[in-house]
Amino acid sequence: MTKTIAWGITGAGHFLSSSFSIFGQIKSEHDIRVNSFLSSAAEEVVRMYGLEKELENISCGEYLEEIFLETQQGKSWPKTGRFLLDKYDALVVTPATSNTVSKIAYGTADTLVSNAVAQAVKGSVPVYVVPVDIAGVVVSELPYGIAREKCQKCDPCPPRDNCPNEAITDQIDLLKCSGCGICKELCNFNAIKGGPVELKVRDIDSRNVELVRELEGITILEKPEDIPLILDEI
């Protein structure tokens, strides 16, 4: 029997690529439909990391496999009403930013994803959340940027002149960048990088995760790789 999973994506780079990999995997290995809900920040971040086409492969656009964008849903988010109509077997929020976790912890439902969580709990749809900030230190993958100490300010500048989105001046405009990587390949001085950085998790973010653990109907998962383990539960 086909299962339908709602996927809530928020604006974090950490766990983003691995979340896409896991959803691509379960979509190929199981009889599952995936309906994606993107926060406004997620819309930007998915584009920055060059994952828009992959998202379209996971949620193909058919009924219950649509991609819902917060910027196109108005302020009443009518599509979250589906969680009250027995349409979904589960809602998985990954990656979940500390901002979204805080909203869930305190019952705030003023974004597409946090409202989806609220409606899912009301509709007895099990919710699984993968926070990016649980405890300690996390290693996050950054989008493309210019290492100024390596930039030679070439003119002509191949990365700038060949950027399909005109996103490069003396820096990279991440709101225009699509994460294609052409610039990195064209820079002769290895001045364009994206890569890992260590980030300390704030105490308040760790506490909010623990608050969410105690909420009825919501389960915290430690990492996206835990998502396939829930498929037998839903």
N, C-alpha and C positions, 0 to 999 in steps of 0.2 A: 504494500500500500504506500502510495506517495506521501511523504511527509513535507510539510511546509515550514521553513524556518525564516523568521524575520531577522535581518542582520542590521544592527544599529552601529554606525561608524561615526566616531567623533574625531576631533582635529589633532590627533597625536601622530608623530612620526614613529615613535617607539611602538613595536609590535604591529605596525601597519602592514609591512611587506609580508610578515609571517602570517598575519590574519588572512590576507589575500591568498597566500599559498594553501592554507588549511581549507578555506572555503572552496578553492578550486579543486582541491583533492577530494573533499567529501561530495562535491557536486558530480565529479567524474566516477566515483566509486559507489554511490548510493542513489536510490530513487528519491531525490530531494529537490524541492523548489526553494529558491532563495529570493526573498523580497527585501531589497536594501533600502534603508532609511539613513540619509546623510545629514548631519548637522551642517550649518553654514560654514563652520571652520573645516569640517571634513571635505566639503566640496573643494576648497582651496588646496588642502593638503594632498588629497588624492591626485589632483592635477600636478602639483609640484613634484610628486614622486613618480609621475608618468604611469599611473595605474588606471586611467579612465577606460582604456580598451579592455583591460582585464576585468574590470567591474562589469562591463557590458557582456562579457562572456559568462560571468557568474549569474547575473540577473539579466536575462535576455530580452525582457520587455513584455513578455506575455502576462496574462492575468496571474497574480500572486508571484510574479517574477519581475515586477517593475522596479525601477530605481526612483525613489522619492527624494527630492531635494528640499531642504528646509526653505530655501529662498523662493521656491515655487509653490509652497503649501499654505501661504497665508499665516495668520496668527491663531487660527482655530484647529489647524492640523487635522482636517476631517478624515484623512486616511488612517489615523491611529484608532479611529472608531472600529476598525476591523478586528482589533484585539478583543472586542466585546461580542463578536459574532462567530466565534468558534472557527476562525480561518487559519490559525497558526498552531503549530505543535510546540513552538518555543520561540523566545526572543533571545538572541545572543548579541551583547554589546561588546564589540572589540574592534580597535582598542578603545578603552574608556578613559578619557582624560580625568585628571584630578578635579576639574571643574564639574564634569558630568557626575562623577562619583559623589561629590559634595551635594549636588542637587538631588540625587537619588537618596542620599542619607537623610536629608532633611525634608523630603517630600515635595521639593520644588519641581514643577512640570512646565517650564516656560521655554523649552526648546523642543524640536521635533523628536529627538531621541529620548530626552527625559520624560516627555509626555507619553511616548510609546511605552516606556517602562511603567509609568503610572497606570495606563490603560490595560497593559498586559496583566499586571497584578490584580486589577479589578476584575478582569475577565478570566482569572485563574489560568493564565498562560504562564508556564514556568520561564523565569528570566535567569540568564547566566551572564555574568559581567566579568570581563578581563581588564582589571585596572592596570594602567601603566606605572602607577606609583604605589607600590604595596609597602615596601620597607627597604632600608639600607641605601644602596647605590644601584642605579640602573645604567645600562649602556645603550644609548639611543643613537640611531642613524640619522644624520643631518642631511637635508637636501643640498643641492649644489650651491657653492659659494666661491668667491674669489679670495685666494690667499694673497693679500696685498704685498706681503714681503717677497713674494715670488713674481708678481705681475711686473712685466717690463713696459707696460703702457705702449704696446706696439701700435703703429698706425701705418698701414691698415692692420686691424685686429681680426684674424680669422674667426675666432669664436663669436665676436660681436657682429661681424658682417654676415655670418651664415646662420645666426639664430633665427629659426622660423617664426618666433614670436616677438622679435625685437625686444628681448627682455634684458639685454646687457648694455650697460653704459660703463661706468667705473665700478659698478657692482651688478649683481643679478637681482632683478625685480622678481621676487618669488610669486607675486600675484599674476605675473605673466608667464613664468617658467612652467613648462609642461614636463620637465624631468626627462627629456629625450636623451641627454648626454652628449649631443653633438659638440657642444662647446668644450667639454672635457677632452674629447678626442682630438680637437683641432688646436688646442693650446700647446705650443712648442716648449713651454717652460713649466708645465705641470702646475700651473697656478690656479686651476679650477678643481675644486675638490668637493666631495660629499663624503661623510664618513662617521665613524663612531665617536661619541663623546660621553664621558661619565657625568652623571647627574645625581646629586644627593636628593633623596626623597624627604620632603618636609614632614615633621612630626604630625602636623594637622592632617596631611593627606593620608598618612598611615592610620590615624584615628578614624577618619571617615570611612576607610575601607572596612575597619572592624565594625563600625556602626552598620554598614550595609550587610555584613555577614549575618547580623542578628535579625534582619528584616524577613518577614514571612514572604515566601514565594520567590526569593532571590538567592542565587548561589554564586559565590565568588570562585572564579577559576584563576589559577596562578599564571597560566600562559595559554596562548592560542592552541598549542599542541594538545591541550586537554579537551578541546571541543569534540573531536571524534568519539571520546569516551562517553559523552552524554547521549549519543544517538540511540542507544538501547533503552534509555530512561524515558524518552519522549514518545 
